[in-house]
């Protein structure tokens, strides 16, 4: 069985890293067909999601309340995932190169 089939059959998990206006809708959409861990470094933001509040206003409170995605700020849950989607801001430096600090500083080591 390839990775796609394993994810589709819920034998493997995927993660969405960064639960903002892009990551939250992705996590909720993927959770309809796969086991998903939605991760964000902001405990405050994730706590609001866990209380059914969509701070992004992208999917609505009901979708957040009803998702099967595991929404968390705890890095340990990422280790059980085989496929990772990174949805964090990528600001640019003064010289127009990408500033990858949100990825470098926010990703578990």
N, C-alpha and C positions, 0 to 999 in steps of 0.2 A: 504494500500500500504506500503510495507516495504521500508527501506532506499535505497536499491539497485534499486528498481523500480522507486523511487522518483528521484534519481540521473539520471538514464537512461532516464526518461521522462522530465528531466530538470526542475523539481519542487523543487529540492534542489541542492546546490552547493557543490563542493569539493574544497579543497585548496591543493596546493603543496607549502610547506614552505622550501625555499632554492632553488634558481634557478641557480645552478651550472651545472656541466657536467652530473649529475644524474637528478636533479629536473627540469631543463628546458625541456629536452626531454619528461619527464613524463607529465609535464603540457601541452605541445603541443600535445602529443598523446591523453591524456584524453580529451582535448578540442574538439577533433573531434567527440566525442559522449556525452559530458557532459558540463555543465557550470562550468568553472574552474577559480579560483583565484590563480595566481602564485605570491608568496610573497618572497621578499628578503630584508634583512636589508640594502643592499647596494643601495643607491639611484643612484649612478653612474652607476652600472651595469644595473639596471632596465631602466635607461634613455637610455642606448645604445640599449637595446632590443626594447624599444619604438621607436627608430629611425631605427629599422630594422637591427641592427648589432648583430650577434650571437658571443658573446665574447668567448663562449665555443668551437665553431667550431664543435659542435655535431650534430646540425640539419640544419644548414645553414641559411643565411640571409633571403631567401624567406619564409622559414617555420616560422621564427620569425615575419616577416612582415604580413603574412597571418593568423596567429593564431587568434582564437576567445577568447583565454584565456585573462582575465584581468591581466596584469602584473603590479605589484605595490610594493612600499616600505611602503605603508600606512597600518598600522595594522587594522584600522577600517573595512576594507573589509573582514577580516578573520571572523568577528563576524557573518556574514551571511552564513557561510559554516557549513555544518553538518558533514562532513567527512574530516579529515586532514591527509595528508601524509607529514612526516617530512623527508627531504632529505638534512641534514646538515652534515658537517664533524664531525666525532667522533674520535678525537685523543685520545691517551692513555697517562696515567700518567706514571711516572717512575716505579710504582709498577705493571704496565700492566692492571690497571683498567681503564674503559672508563672515559674520561674527558668530562662531559656533559655540560660544560660551554656554548658551542655554542647553545645548546637547552635552557638552563636555562636563559641565558642572552639575547637571541634573540627572545624568545617567548613572545608575549604580555601578560601583566598581567591584 
